[in-house]
């Protein structure tokens, strides 16, 4: 053991860089001075739990930034018929979704009495006004042009949400890729107004049924369908955890942004991104007795 090093202390290796007067540091690369100075509780006196509330939502916005980054790349790659790297982007989004869902357990440690002590300082601030969340929803197909009104006073956010509204969704790009690969996607689907929310299209179900009935023959399409189902499942779990966390903390009070709160969040559970990929499951035939399961 080196001289002067305590038994329960790890010695710093001589090769470790310690002089950062002219070198890039960890904090410098990540701009931690800016990041860690961005939490400004407004309660007076400052309530202990307001920092939790701020960090929770700021962290969510950072993850949403990465989700948008990956979904945008996935759309571009599908447009270029590069399915494998697009699926890698989607796989990363799925892991982020699980992290975002688990984060609600941290906010759920905030009790109603604690939140009531600083809820008033939020004014009308609400997650409903998250431009990145709305852009993610739009990129997945739940579009609503009326939401643009929320961002009229924020030009950059308005541009972000408008771009997501006007661009083909992830599902649009997938269906266009299938059409280029020879699948009989209806012209009405390929030429649809992409600024509108996706609506269930019965004509797609037989196409997906053929894919699901012979996965080996249609493996690339089959795998992508299941990846999209995972995305929707994860998103619905996030929505449900959001609803239950809100109910746990404020019950059925009106939201700070003016929504009805829990009932408004409940209605979001009825929204779907890829309805045909769920409808096809009802159409598939079960294997005959003694036959091979699909």
C-alpha positions, 0 to 999 in steps of 0.5 A: 500500500502506498505511503499516505494512502488510507486503507479505504481510499483508492489511490489516483493513478499517475496517468489520470489527467488532473490539470484541466486549465487547457483541456476539455473537461467532463463538465465543460463538454456537457456544459454542466454549469448551464445545465445544473443552473437551470433549476429555479424554484419559485416557491417562497420560502423555497419548498423542498420538493419543488426541485424534484418537480423541476428535475423530473420534468427537465429530465423528461424533456432531455429524453424527449429530445433524444426520442425526437432525434431517433424518430426523425432518423428512423423516418429518414432511413425508412424513406431511403429503404434502410430498414436495419438502421431504422430499426436500431433507432426504434430499438433505442426509442423503446429503451428510452420509453421504459426509462420515461415510464419508470421515472413516474415512480420518482414523481409519485413520491410527491404527496398531495400535501407536499405538492399543494405547498408549491403548485400555485407558483406554476400558474398555467404551466403544464406538461400539455404545453410540451412542444417536444412531447407534441412533436413525438405524438405527431411523428407517431401519427396522433396529429392535431393541427389545433394544438398549434395554437398552444405555441403561437407565442413561442416561434421556435416551438411552433416551428418544431410542432408544425414541422412534425405536423406537416411531415409524414409520420413514422407509420406513413414512411413504413407504409410507403416503404412497403409499397416500394417493396411491392406490397399492395398499399392503397393509393389513398393511403400513399396520397393521404393528407399527412397533416391529419391524424391517422385513421383506421384503414380496413384495407390495410388489415388483409395486407398485414394478415398476409405478412403475419401468416407467413413471417418467414416469407415477409420477415423484414415487414413482420419484424418492423410491425412488431417493433411498431407494436412495441412502440405503441405498447410502451407509449400507452404504458407511459400515458397510463403511469402519467394518469395514475401519478396525476390521480395519486397527487392531485386526485380529480382537480382541474389541471394547471393548464386548464384541462379537466385533469385525470379525465382528459388523460383518460381520453388519451388512452383511447388514441392509437398510432397503428390500429391495423397492427392490433386489428390484424390479430383478430383476423389471424387463424389459429393453428389446426390441432396438432399443427405448428404454432405460428 
